[in-house]
Amino acid sequence: MTQITPQPGIMDIALYQSGAAHVAGVSNTVKLSSNENPLGPSPLAITAMQEAAANMHRYPSSDHQALRQAIGEVEGLNPEQIICGAGSDEIIAFLCQCFAGPGDEVLYTEHGFAMYRISALAAGATPVEVKERERVTDVDALLAGCSEHTKLVFIANPNNPTGTMISAAEVARLADGLPKGVLLVLDGAYAEYVEGFDAGADLIATRDNIFMTRTFSKIYGLGGARVGWGYGPAAIIDVLNRVRGPFNVSTTALAGAEAAVRDRAYIDHCRNENAKWRSWLAAALAELGVASDTSCTNFILARFASQTEAEACDTYLQTQGLIVRRVGGYNLPAALRITIGDEAACHRLIKAISEFKTQQGAA
Ligand SMILES: *Cc1c(COP(=O)(O)O)cnc(C)c1O
């Protein structure tokens, strides 16, 4: 028996299941399993990354000054209150590492993003799951779920994999009702899909117990570059910067993200295309008897009659080269999460689900 053992909690972490990208024996597949932007990154971001590649023998900027400045200008935020990470996953990990440890509790909702539990366990803290109300964040349940051990509360707004969101007034009620010493983290991974939404920045301006995380992996189409950022009270940023590795974001990632955030026309285009095909897809699904909540994101949570039907549909979609996401791990076994693809992908998807429903009716 080895004497080399990991810290408590580590072995409770199940290995992360990322969205599948291939189906054995099927060509011409389309990946709708990871909420990626089907249009890809801004062409300006691609050019910036290509140019930055020539300088890869140099270490990257360690203070991310240029990217923080660009984000600050675009979002109307103080760059001094911004921190950049290798994806927002890294910011989530910093938050848990810095503010929660053995004996402390980290709250999130029953259909909340997987990284909250993983990062809480990695920090040695205790993850605590709280009920939602019909796939919507329940502020009362979160407030009731707090104990004297609670240190962090994570909500994604809008949430993944439900696609729903709560109002700024509800977020404010949550923040203002939390016990002293608890930090509310607003994960705004999908914020850019909601036109005019500030992801909670205004609430942060007047409170010291809210922090926001954002990402370049979704509407910016830069999931492969690994860039995310956080915004919050200067005192929290100061803490997080102490555990952040000095070179945590690569030269190419910084250059790509800076060009991407400045290309507002491209982001508006992506938001509009997503909204258009999201409405089309939701209506077409409803016509086929597949229910969904109104989505505020770039995916739809499609609800089937049962787990059996959802899994059978997923299996049929795979044979047609369409890869969507099972969400049994998110306590939603009778649902499939489907990323909004481009026009061709949306048409292929509805054709396949229609065939599946016809076969099912005949069986
Ligand atoms: C995709 C996603 C993220 C983004 O993670 P990155 O590490 O920035 O790629 C964060 N939170 C939620 C809820 C997500 O769905």
The ligand as an SDF file (V2000), in Angstrom:
LIG
                    3D

 15 15  0  0  0  0  0  0  0  0999 V2000
  -18.7690   27.3000  -20.2360 C   0  0  0  0  0  0  0  0  0  0  0  0
  -18.9380   27.8120  -18.8700 C   0  0  0  0  0  0  0  0  0  0  0  0
  -17.8870   28.4520  -18.2270 C   0  0  0  0  0  0  0  0  0  0  0  0
  -16.6310   28.7840  -18.9930 C   0  0  0  0  0  0  0  0  0  0  0  0
  -15.5380   28.1260  -18.5690 O   0  0  0  0  0  0  0  0  0  0  0  0
  -14.1210   28.5790  -19.1680 P   0  0  0  0  0  0  0  0  0  0  0  0
  -13.1690   27.9860  -18.1990 O   0  0  0  0  0  0  0  0  0  0  0  0
  -14.0850   30.0650  -19.1550 O   0  0  0  0  0  0  0  0  0  0  0  0
  -14.0170   28.0020  -20.5390 O   0  0  0  0  0  0  0  0  0  0  0  0
  -18.0740   28.9310  -16.9480 C   0  0  0  0  0  0  0  0  0  0  0  0
  -19.2690   28.7930  -16.3340 N   0  0  0  0  0  0  0  0  0  0  0  0
  -20.3040   28.2040  -16.9390 C   0  0  0  0  0  0  0  0  0  0  0  0
  -21.6160   28.1250  -16.2480 C   0  0  0  0  0  0  0  0  0  0  0  0
  -20.1690   27.6790  -18.2280 C   0  0  0  0  0  0  0  0  0  0  0  0
  -21.1920   27.0800  -18.8130 O   0  0  0  0  0  0  0  0  0  0  0  0
  1  2  1  0
  2  3  1  0
  2 14  2  0
  3  4  1  0
  3 10  2  0
  4  5  1  0
  5  6  1  0
  6  7  2  0
  6  8  1  0
  6  9  1  0
 10 11  1  0
 11 12  2  0
 12 13  1  0
 12 14  1  0
 14 15  1  0
M  END
$$$$
